[in-house]
Amino acid sequence: MTTSQLTEQIRLKKSFLCIGLDVDLTKIPQHLLKEEDPIFAFNKAIIDATQHLAVAYKPNLAFYEAHGIKGFQALGKTIDYLNENYPEIFTIADAKRGDIGNTSGMYAKAFFEDLKFDSVTVAPYMGKDSVEPFLAYENKHTILLALTSNAGAYDFQTQQVEGEELYKKVIKTSKEWKNGQNLMYVIGATKTEFLQEIRKIIPESFLLVPGVGAQGGNLKEVCEFGMNRNIGLLINASRAVIYASHGADFAEAAANEAEKLQQEMASFL
Ligand SMILES: O=c1ccn([C@@H]2O[C@H](COP(=O)(O)O)[C@@H](O)[C@H]2O)c(=O)[nH]1
């Protein structure tokens, strides 16, 4: 999917909501545990109930890898279900990968060719040759961790390196890499005070902004300081949406939470 197709969807749905599919078997309604594939059954119900309110879904790989082969099968079924039934929806593999070039090439092949995700999150720490294999894919997007939502972001990302914060160096350096137009950046919703500075460096790039809901990030401030002329934002909420209810009404409750976020987003468009 191209970024202009993504912006088109955002304008159509009046939403830049990304729903995180972080499935925890201890939190899903207990009746689903009787299903042959409880993770996929949960995801399918959440997707069907919320697809008109969201433009993206983001399964975090940890929640699937934790279940070995069964988890990986559930992930495969989830991405196939999205691609077959809702091809207009942008998909993000939140995998935070990155390794020496030939290994990154295999990660890129796995997420873009085999699983057919539109994008994957990648850590910048190993530098240019670890990221370029992802960037080589046309109309696929590499979402680089820049300034993350967690408290540990201050341990390294905001530290000064040669006169500027490390996260700024990551953004400035990476945008010059070959196929840098395929980059998006992760900026935590808990770090809105940095957004104006970030927009000066990358006015046009899409930002994936996790941290709204359970982590207390501020949606209004993200919109005020992070939005650009093409919207340029995907705001993620995982637990706040998918675990709105632990009962039989879980999908309906998720849709209600998603609608609240969508309505707030619509007010900024
Ligand atoms: O900086 C980051 C990068 C990734 N995440 C991931 O996003 C979701 C957030 O889940 P919530 O339940 O909405 O808090 C989760 O998959 C994280 O691993 C992040 O939170 N911050």
The ligand as an ORCA input file, in Angstrom:
! r2SCAN-3c Opt
* xyz 0 1
  O       7.419      2.896     21.687
  C       6.672      1.920     21.599
  C       6.776      0.996     20.580
  C       5.872     -0.022     20.518
  N       4.893     -0.157     21.451
  C       3.938     -1.266     21.287
  O       2.635     -0.722     21.024
  C       1.647     -1.441     21.728
  C       1.020     -0.551     22.784
  O       0.060     -1.272     23.521
  P      -0.984     -0.577     24.554
  O      -1.723     -1.726     25.113
  O      -1.840      0.354     23.769
  O      -0.167      0.125     25.560
  C       2.359     -2.664     22.289
  O       2.343     -3.679     21.320
  C       3.767     -2.180     22.491
  O       4.722     -3.221     22.482
  C       4.798      0.751     22.458
  O       3.919      0.679     23.329
  N       5.691      1.776     22.504
*
